[in-house]
């Protein structure tokens, strides 16, 4: 049975909540949409709000993924997006995304760092994507991991690091 919930607000406080049954002829309510899960080979790292000048900058939906190409080569990718970037105002002295491919948890196969400072300082919204490709050097599970380095403009704190949880193993 469908229900409609109406919350009446006044002076910032909830005054009443009313639940009413939907008429029998009404269409069935749309099913609830579950939160999107990370695709296979990916680990969701959520987001982070960074206290920057003017509006805080948000790093959203950050994921670390690993996939194997038909050629046998692997691709590791950090994906995500930012909001409330600079639009010409300076937010960061540095913002960079680093992604790595590792084998058996101890051998680094490939690494790449994508500098995002100029882009984030110049545009209010954009991508954090960074990828690297590499071939395994023997046996063992292949994983991706990475981190985001940021240095807030004029705060004197230097570089800070957000270590990302690595991908599930790709065998």
N, C-alpha and C positions, 0 to 999 in steps of 0.2 A: 504494500500500500504506500503510495507516495505521500509525503508530508511537506508542508511548507513551514519554515521557521522564520519568524519575524522578530527581530530584536529592536525594541524601542529604546532610544538613548536620550538622556536629558542631562545637562550639566556634567557630562563626562561619566555618569554612572548609569548602570543598567537599571531601568525602571521595571520592565516586564518582558517576559518571553512568552510568546503565544505559539502553540502548536495546533495546527488545524489539519484535519484529514482532507486529502485532495478529492475532488469529485470523482465519482466512479467512471465518468466518461473521459476523464483526462488521460492524456497519453502517459505511458509508463515513464518514470524518471530515467534519465540517462545513467548508465552505470558509473560508479566512482572510478576515477582514473588513478591507478597506482603510480607511485613515484617511479620514474624511469630507473631501471637497474643498469649497472655498467655492463656493456657487451662482454661476451666471452673473451678472455684474454686481457681484460681491462680491470683496473681497480679504481674505484671512486675515492677521491680525496676531498670531496666537498668544496668548500670555499674559505676565503679569509678576507676580513675587512681590515684594511691598512689605514691607519690614522695619518692622512696626508693633508697638506695645506688645502684650504677651501673645503671641498667635499671630500670625504673619505673615499678611497679607491677600493673597489671590491673585485676580488679574483674569484670567479664562479665556476662551478661544475668542472673542477680540475680532475682529469683522469690520466692514469699511466697505462699504456697498452703495449702489447707485443703481438706480432703476427708473423707467420712464415709465408714467404712467397713460394710459388711453384718451383722456382730456381734453387730453393734451399736457403736463400738469404733471409735474414730476419729484419723486420722494421720495428723500432721502438718509437712511440710517439707520446708526448705529453700534449693533451688538448685541454681547452678551457677558454674562457673569455673574461675580459675585464669590463667594468662599468665605472663611470665617474672618473675617467682619465682626465688629461689636462686640457684639451681644447685650446691649446696655446699657452696655458699656464704651466709652470714647472712644478711637477709633483715628486719626481724622483731624480736623484743623481745617478741611479742605476736600477734597472729592472731587467733580469735575465732569466731564461728558462734553460736548464740543463737536463738532458736525457741521456741514459746509458743503457747499453745491452750488456748483460752479465751472464756468465755460464757457470753452473754449479755453485753459485753464490760467492765465487772467489776470483774468477777470471773476467776482467773487463775486456769485452770484444770491441766495442766502439762507443764513442761519446761525442756529443755535439752540444754547444751552447749557443742559444739564439738571443741576441741582444734585442730587447724590446723598449729600451729607454726612450728613444726618439719617438717611436710610435705612440706610446702611452702618454707622453707629455704633450703630443700634438693632437690626439683625437680622444673624444670622450668614451668611445666604446670600441672594442676590437678583440682580436684573437690572441691567445697565448701559445698557439701551436708551435711545436718544435719536434723534429724527427731525426733519426739516424738509422742507417742500415749497416749490417755487418754479417759475416759468415761465422758459424761456430768453428771452434778449434779442436773439437773432440767430443766426448760424450758428456752427458749431464744436462739438467734442465736449463732452459734459457728463460731469463726474466728481463724485464725493463724496470728501471727506477729513475729517479731524478730529484731535482730540487729547484726551488725558485729563490734567487738572490735578489734582495731589494735594499736600496739605500734611500731613505726618505730625504727629500731636498732640505738642506740647511738645518738638519736636526743634530748634527755632530756625533751621531751614533755609529756611523760606518755601515758596512754591509751586514745585513741580517739574512738568515737562511731559513726557508721553509722546506724541510725534508719531506718528500712525498713517499707514501707507501707504494712499494713496488707492485708490478703486475703479478697475477698468478703465473706459475711456470707453464711454459710452452715446451712440450717434449718432442 
